[in-house]
Amino acid sequence: MTTHLVDSHVHVFTSDLPVAGRAWTRPTVALPVEELVALMGCAGVTHAVVSAMSLLADPNRYTVEALQAHPDRLAPLLDGLCAAGTDVVVDHFGDPSPTDGYAGAGGQALLRALGTGRVRVKLSAAHRFPVAPELLARCAATLLRHAGPERLFLGTDAPFVGSRVTTSYAEQVAMFAQLVPDHDVRARMSAAAHAYYFGKGE
């Protein structure tokens, strides 16, 4: 059985792409697709799901071209959603409270939605949360109890635009093991992500 490691949330763009006037921040880094593919190889990541950049005025031309150049390793977020009908994939842990986790109204709504079996959550962008990794691991454990590993995906959010901390692709891939310490559970999560985004034609 082939083992896959899927990064379910990355962005690809070059420094010369136009930034939208409504952008909440201006990227100070870039991640061309060939650089992403090289980083994936170094980190042992077999596949990645590319999410469009809302900061850009470019109508996703670069993203589309990147996906067309690497169809076996990169998948668009939108394609996965459309192929799944009314299913929903929620980014960034579902944005839990840094103090209360999922205790608030939004968190409780997410946990209820997970009970429908139609919602998946990305454990992505760990670098964005101003909390200790242990708290994020507890959030991951809560989501695992409600969703199971087949409906949770791991993601880096590369290239970390607007991040308040300095990090790297390899560090964020390594963070997966801190968020979900059980290797077998992580393997089931990556297998599920691979099947969801890449397995429809197999």
Residue, then its C-alpha position, 0 to 999 in steps of 0.5 A: m500500500t502506497t503511503h501518501l503525505v498530503d499538505s492540504h493547504v498551500h498557496v503558490f504565487t510569484s512576487d510580480l503578481p498584482v496585489a488586490g486593493r482590498a488586500w488585508t496585507r501585502p505579501t513579503v514572500a512568494l512561493p513559485v510552484e517549482e519552489l513548492v514542489a522542491l520543498m515538498g520533495c525535501a519534506g517528504v510531502t507527496h501531494a498538496v492542495v492549492s488554495a487560491m490567494s484572496l490577496l491577489a488581483d490576478p484572476n487565479r491565472y498563475t494558480v491554474e497554470a501551476l495546477q496544469a503543470h503538476p496535475d498528479r501532485l497538486a489539486p485545487l481546493l475548489d475542485g475538491l468542493c465541487a466534486a463533493g457536492t454540498d460537502v464543506v472543507v473548513d480551513h485553519f482548525g475552524d478558527p478556535s478561540p485562543t482561550d476557549g477553544y470550541a466552547g463559543a457559539g462558533g466552535q459549537a456550530l462547527l462541532r455540530a456540523l461535523g456530526t453531519g458527516r458532510v464537513r471536513v476540517k483542515l488542521s492548517a496554519a498552526h503558525r497563525f495561532p498565538v498559542a502554545p502547540e499544546l493548545l492546538a494539539r488539544c483542539a486537534a484532539t477535540l476535532l478528532r473526537h468529533a470527526g475522526p481521522e478520515r475527515l481531518f486534513l493536515g495543511t501548512d498554509a505555505p508560504f505563511v503570508g502575514s505570519r507573525v512568526t518566522t517559520s519554514y515549510a519543513e517546520q510546519v510539516a514537522m508540526f503535524a506530529q505535534l498536533v497529532p502524535d499518533h503516527d497511525v492516525r496521521a497516516r489515516m488523515s493523509a490517506a483520507a486527504h489523498a483520496y478526497y483530493f486526488g483519488k477520484g480518478e483512480 
